[in-house]
Amino acid sequence: MKKLYGTFYESRYANLSKLIPDNCQLLELCMGDLYFYEHYLKNKNINYSCGDVNPVFVNAAKAKNINSFVIDIMKDEIPQSDHILIQCGIMYVIPHHVEIIKKVLQSTNKQLIISENIQNLSNSGNSFVSSFGAFMSKAKTGQSKIKFTKETLKEGFSGFEKNIVEWIEPSDSRETIIVLQK
């Protein structure tokens, strides 16, 4: 991931950590390698749990005594939590992203925070760069080869206008952060 994000790697996490309040219950879906938790959340006073479709990530979290579980957001029920975070996971469920957002939003008591990359290497006009980006971002489920752009992300969240409380496009990141409430 560091190779894909370059100089934006740390700023993506710093921007997200500002949105996670102390003393909260947080469920992170599609948590990956736990970099965000270990470098930005571990020292916060939060009740953290996480899930991913990849059992390698889940087993690594369990080895660190982190409450984690295997979950396929396409098929499985989403546990209730005050705050739910999904980083770069919605792009893997296109064209089913609207129903997944609705499903996850129903499981949050306070906020759903979604961070999606909108400057994907896999969308590059250079065939070498786009092939490398597609290979590096391939999900275990292999659901979608389509990635969001700024325009398609806005289209993908149409219908959620009443739920969106923040739409953040940080200048120091390649991602857009969307904060939703029921």
C-alpha positions in Angstrom: 0.0 0.0 0.0 2.8 2.4 0.7 4.0 2.0 -2.9 0.4 2.8 -4.2 -0.1 5.8 -1.9 3.5 7.3 -1.8 3.5 10.6 0.0 -0.2 10.3 0.7 0.1 7.2 2.8 0.3 8.7 6.3 -2.0 11.7 5.6 -4.9 9.3 4.7 -4.7 7.8 8.2 -4.2 11.1 10.0 -7.3 12.5 8.3 -9.3 9.5 9.3 -8.1 9.4 12.9 -9.5 13.0 13.5 -13.0 11.6 12.9 -12.7 8.8 15.5 -13.7 10.2 18.9 -12.2 9.0 22.2 -14.4 6.7 24.3 -16.3 5.2 21.4 -17.1 1.8 20.1 -15.6 1.3 16.6 -16.0 -1.5 14.2 -13.6 -1.4 11.3 -14.6 -3.5 8.3 -12.1 -4.4 5.6 -9.4 -3.6 8.1 -6.5 -5.1 6.2 -3.1 -5.2 7.9 -4.1 -3.1 11.0 -1.7 -0.3 10.2 -4.4 2.3 11.0 -5.2 0.7 14.3 -1.6 0.2 15.4 -0.3 3.6 14.4 -3.4 5.9 15.0 -6.0 4.2 17.2 -4.2 1.9 19.6 -3.5 4.6 22.1 -6.9 6.1 21.9 -9.4 5.1 24.5 -11.8 3.2 22.2 -13.5 -0.2 22.1 -12.1 -1.5 18.8 -13.1 -4.6 16.8 -12.5 -5.4 13.2 -13.4 -7.8 10.4 -12.1 -8.7 7.0 -12.9 -11.2 4.3 -9.2 -12.3 4.4 -8.5 -14.8 7.2 -4.8 -14.0 7.1 -5.5 -10.4 8.3 -8.0 -11.7 10.9 -5.6 -14.3 12.3 -2.8 -11.7 12.5 -5.2 -9.5 14.5 -6.2 -12.3 16.8 -2.5 -13.1 17.4 -2.3 -9.5 18.8 -5.4 -10.1 21.0 -7.5 -7.8 18.9 -11.2 -8.7 18.7 -11.4 -9.7 15.0 -13.5 -11.9 12.8 -13.9 -13.1 9.2 -16.7 -11.3 7.5 -17.9 -10.9 3.9 -19.8 -7.6 3.8 -21.6 -8.9 0.7 -23.1 -11.9 2.4 -22.8 -11.7 6.2 -24.8 -9.8 8.8 -23.0 -6.7 10.0 -22.6 -6.4 13.8 -24.0 -3.3 15.6 -21.5 -0.7 16.6 -21.6 3.0 17.5 -19.2 3.9 14.7 -18.3 1.8 11.7 -15.3 2.5 9.4 -14.7 1.1 5.9 -11.4 2.0 4.2 -11.2 1.4 0.5 -13.7 -1.5 0.7 -16.8 -0.2 -1.1 -15.0 -0.2 -4.4 -14.7 -4.0 -4.2 -18.5 -4.4 -4.1 -19.4 -2.3 -7.1 -22.1 -2.6 -8.6 -23.7 -3.7 -5.2 -22.3 -0.7 -3.3 -25.6 1.0 -2.7 -27.2 -2.0 -1.0 -24.0 -2.6 1.0 -23.9 1.0 2.2 -27.6 0.7 3.3 -26.9 -2.6 5.1 -23.9 -1.2 7.0 -25.6 2.1 7.8 -28.4 0.1 9.5 -25.8 -1.5 11.8 -24.3 1.8 13.0 -25.7 3.5 16.1 -24.0 6.8 15.4 -21.8 7.1 12.3 -20.6 5.2 9.2 -17.3 6.6 8.0 -16.3 5.5 4.5 -12.9 6.4 2.9 -12.5 5.6 -0.8 -9.6 6.2 -3.1 -10.6 8.4 -6.1 -7.2 8.6 -7.7 -6.6 5.0 -8.6 -3.5 3.8 -10.5 -5.8 1.1 -12.0 -7.6 3.9 -13.8 -4.4 5.2 -15.4 -4.2 5.7 -19.2 -0.7 4.0 -19.0 -1.2 0.3 -19.4 1.8 -0.7 -17.2 0.7 1.6 -14.4 -3.0 0.5 -14.6 -2.0 -3.2 -14.6 0.3 -2.7 -11.6 -2.4 -0.7 -9.8 -5.0 -3.4 -10.5 -2.7 -6.2 -9.3 -1.8 -4.4 -6.1 -5.4 -3.5 -5.2 -7.0 -6.9 -6.0 -9.4 -8.0 -3.4 -9.5 -11.6 -2.2 -13.2 -11.7 -3.3 -12.3 -10.4 -6.8 -15.6 -8.7 -6.9 -15.0 -5.6 -9.1 -12.3 -4.3 -11.3 -14.1 -0.9 -11.4 -12.6 1.7 -9.1 -14.1 5.1 -8.1 -13.2 8.4 -9.6 -14.3 11.7 -8.0 -17.3 11.8 -10.3 -18.4 8.1 -9.9 -18.1 8.3 -6.2 -20.5 11.2 -6.1 -22.9 9.3 -8.3 -22.5 6.2 -6.1 -23.6 8.1 -3.1 -26.6 9.8 -4.7 -29.6 8.8 -2.7 -27.7 9.2 0.6 -27.8 13.0 0.7 -30.0 13.0 3.8 -27.5 10.7 5.6 -24.3 12.5 4.6 -23.1 14.8 7.4 -19.6 15.4 6.0 -18.0 15.0 2.5 -14.3 15.6 2.9 -11.8 15.9 0.1 -8.5 16.4 1.8 -5.9 18.2 -0.3 -3.2 16.0 1.2 -4.8 12.7 0.2 -6.0 10.7 -2.8 -9.1 9.7 -0.9 -12.5 11.1 -0.2 -14.0 10.6 3.2 -17.8 10.4 3.6 -19.4 10.5 7.1 -23.0 9.3 7.2 -25.7 9.0 9.9 -29.0 7.1 9.9 
